[in-house]
Amino acid sequence: MQPGTPRGGPRRGVLRGGRLLQEGAPGGPLLRLFGRLVRRPLLPAVRLWRRNIQLRVVAATLLMSLAVVLALGFVVIAQVSKGLLDAKEEAAQSQAAGGFAVAQEKANTPSVADGAETTDNKVGQDASTWMNALVKQLASGGQTAFEVVALGAGNGEQAAGAQGVKGARASGNVDPTASVPSALRKSVNHGTGTFKTFWQIRYTAGSGDKPPQPALVVGKRLTDINGDPYDLYYLFPLTQEEESLNLVKSTIATAGLFVVVLLSAIAWLVVRQIVTPVRMAAGIAERLSAGRLQERMKVTGEDDIARLGEAFNKMAQNLQNKIQQLEDLSRMQRRFVSDVSHELRTPLTTVRMAADVIHDARVDFDPVTARSAELLAGQLDRFESLLADLLEISRFDAGAAALEAEPIDLRDVVRRVIDGAEPLAEHKGTRIRVLGDTQPVIAEADARRVERVLRNLVVNAVEHGEGRDVVVRLASAGGAVAVAVRDYGVGLKPGEATRVFNRFWRADPARARTTGGTGLGLSIAVEDARLHGGWLQAWGEPGGGSQFRLTLPRTADEPLRGSPIPLEPEDSRGNRARAVADAAGRGNGSGGPGARPAGGERDGRSPIPPRPAVTTAQPVPADPTALPGNGARVVSRPADHGAAQEDGSGGGR
């Protein structure tokens, strides 16, 4: 085995749709092509079968009724056939017993043939003539109800004219040897009494190619006028019984088909009465979910369906009333926040002026008063920021926010943001690094709003990075541009990546805000991203830092299909573990039992180094698999900016 080859030999394949397709498998492409060709015409039928409950119920009723009719038909046909054959056997045995008695009686009382006396030298001739006359006499009483066959003792194949009765004789152009089965002959030759079996009557060539007919054959060993044994057989045609049975079969088939069609029609009508209101309710529910709250079901009658319609309409009415109340309340709250924010600006301006005067004169105050003047000025700054954020939020809620998009280079925006955050980074001992800024990153965007988003992300990363590096990465590919801010601080716990954008939400309530944040920064940032038609998403792991990714369309109003930067960074614990597993699978020695884990892990721990190495500085191609997932936050531009906020669409970290 070559080094690096997994146990069991090389296995190469492509993962598609959750299945591992082995490369080099014979006929693989042909089988996939054949499967697609077979599935393609069946897809509409399968889709109709899955979506149409009425069709499924009718089909099930049709199949079950068809199975019942078939089972019932088999039982009835079997009983009728058994009854006809039993009656035929009873009548045939009775009639054959009478014929056997007559034949034996004639053999015991011989008569003079043609007026000549019987002599010893004419015994054979008289026996042959007597046998021919006997067959004709016995067959004449049947009138096509039966045929008579006489065979000599043995196999019945000896030629006529030999000593005794050795030839085969039959009435009605019947082939005597072919119409009597050999098994029945053997039973008659070796036993006593009457024997019977079902067979076919076959005719000679001179009968005009008459087809074989099913028949009941009854035979017995008798003796002729000379005391020599011979076999006498009665052949009873089953033509009438077969016609009767065919009539019963056709009647049952016609009646069964009528019953199946009738049951299917009944099932269709019954299911239609139930499915039609359900479909109507589903359509109205879809229109209600689309915002047409005035839609109602048409109710007729007083049955269960009518009561269901009344309950549905009552539910829709209550839902409309409740939504209207919530909209009125939300409108009042937004108006209240907006009015309060505007009304507070006037007294805040006066208080600010007075506070500035006091702050400028603090050198003349005692230390306690001077410190109070500084605290007053700082809290007034925070109060002003809170009012500005509340006004901005109220604009988003009212749908009054406007986008002033123009082509900008995001590198310039990132530089301004980093310059503004540099004092805080120096205070925290954090170094801010930029990757992917060697190529222009151009997009149609509102520079003021994008700068506000990135400033919030960078400041949060510095504040929560615990003195480690903050990496800002830019990338552009396809129709999208992206900026990712990566820190190596406390990170995010499971589930917090979806709540981090809630208004006034904080990852650690006991943690003080060094920068005096208002708790509305990320909620405003996510609204700015939505206004651009972009995404603002978060990823994090406890103790492993976090990454926030802003993805914007390169051209305004262009839909996004992916992001140039993966949401989960390459140096995350999950990616490092997968890299170690891949290396161990390749058998290159890096994942052996004695190998150290990637990323500097020691003794089962995963410490984040203070200066993590970022391996790539070039933008990666846009990948549809980079769409949000595993804690990612999808943000898309809504049709109505005044609509209710999505869960987790605002807040601060």
C-alpha positions, 0 to 999 in steps of 0.5 A: 500500500502506498504511503498516504493511501487509506485502508482498503485502497484508494477511494476517490469520489465527489460528494453530490446530493449527500451521496459519494459518487466513486470516480472511475466506476464503470458506467457511472456517467451513463447510469446517471444520464439514464437515471435523469432521462427516466426521472425527467418525464416522471417528475410532473406525475410525481409532483401531481401525486404529492400535491393532490390528495384527491387523486391519491384517495381516488387512486387508493379507492380504485386499487382497493376496489379492484383488488376486492372485485378480483378476489370476489371474482376468483372465488365466484368463478371457482365455486361455479366451476366446481359446481358445474364440474361436479354436476357433470361428473355425477351425470356422466358417471350415471349415464356411463354406468348404464352404457357399461351395463348394456354393453356387458349384457349384449356380450353375455347374450350373443345374437345371430349376425345377418341371419347366419349361424355362428361357427368356430371359424367366424369368431373373429369376424363376428366379434369385430362386427359385433364391436362396431355395432355396439359402438354405433348403438351406444353412441346413437343414444347420445345425440352429441351428448357423448361419444363412445370409444372401444379399445382392445386390451393393452395399449389399444394400438393393435390393428383390427382384423387380428384374432379377437377384438384388438382394434380401436373403434370410435364414434363421431370421427373421434380419434380413439387413441389421442382422445383417451389419455395413456394414464387412464388406459393404464388405470383401466388395464390394471384395475377394476371398476370405473375410472375417469379423468378430464381430457380433450376430444380430438378428431380425425383429419376427415372431420373438417379440422374440428378443434379439440374440445374439453371433455370428461372421459369415463372408462371401464374394462369389459369382455366381448361375445368371445370373452376377450377383454376390451376397454370401453370409454365414454367421452362427455364434451364440456362445451356447455359447461365451458360456455356457462363458465365464460358467461359467468366470467364475462358477467363478473368482469362487466359487473366488477368494472362497473363497480370499480368505476362507480366506487371511484366516481363516488370516492371522487365526489365525496373527496371533492366535497371535503377537499374543495373547502380545504383548498379554498381555506389554503388559498385564503390562508396564503392570501392572508399571509400575503397581507390581504387580511380582508379575505374570508371563506364562503360558508354555505349550510350548517354541516361540519365544513360550514362550521369549519369555515365559520371558525376560519373566518372568525379566526381571520377576523380576530387575527385582522383585529389583533394585527391592526391593534399591533400596527396601531400600537407600533405606529404610536410607539414609533411616533412616541419615540420620534416625538420624544427624541425631537422634544428632548433635543431642545432641553438637551441643547440648553443643558449642553450649553450649561454643561459646557460652561461648567466644564470649561470652568472646572479648573476653578472648582474643588476636585469633587465638583470638577469631577462631577462636571467631567462626568456630566459632560461625558454622560451628555455625550452619551445622551446625545448619541442615544438620541441620535440613534433613536432618531435613526431607528425611528426613521427606519421604522417609519420607512423614511430612511433614504439611500444615497448610493454612489460608486465608492472604494471600500478601502477608503472607508476602511482607512477612515474607520481604522484611523478613528478607532486607532486611539481606542486600539492603542488604549486596548493594546490591539493591532488592527490589520487590513488584508485584501486592500491591494485591489480596488473594492468598488461598490455602489453604496452610501459611504456614510452608512457603510462607514457607520456599519464598519465603525461599529464592527471595528469598535466592537471587535477592539472592545471585545478582542481582549488585546489581541489582533483585529483583522479586517479583510476586504474581497470582491468577486462576481457581483458582490463585495464583502468586508469581514472584521475578525477578532480573537476575544471572548467570542459568541456562545451558541445561539448568540449569533442570531441575537446579537442584532437585537436592540439593546442586547448585550453578550455579557450584561455584567460587562461595562461599556468602555466606549459608552455605547448605546446598545443600538449600534448593530441594530442600526448597522443591520438596517443599513445593510438591509437598505443596501440590499446586503447582508450583515452576518455574525459568527463566533465560538466561545473563547475563539473570537468572532467574525462579522461579515458585511456583504453588499451588491456591487451594483445597487438593486442587484440581488446577492447570490453569495459572498466573496468571504466565508462566514466561518474564518479559516482559523476557527477551531472547526476548520482546524479540526477538519484540516487535521482530519484531512491530513490524517486521512491523506496519511502525510504524517501530520495527523498521526498519533504523535502529531501536534494539532494545528493552530498551536493546540497543546494538551487538548486545549485550543488557546488563541495565539495573541498574533494569529497568522492569517494565511491568505490576503487575496479575495476568494471566489464567490461561492454559493455555499457561503450563503448564511448558515450555522448561526449566520444572520440573513438580512435582505431588503424588505419590500416595505421598510415600515414592516415589522422587524424580523427576529434578531434584526437589531440591537448591539453587542 
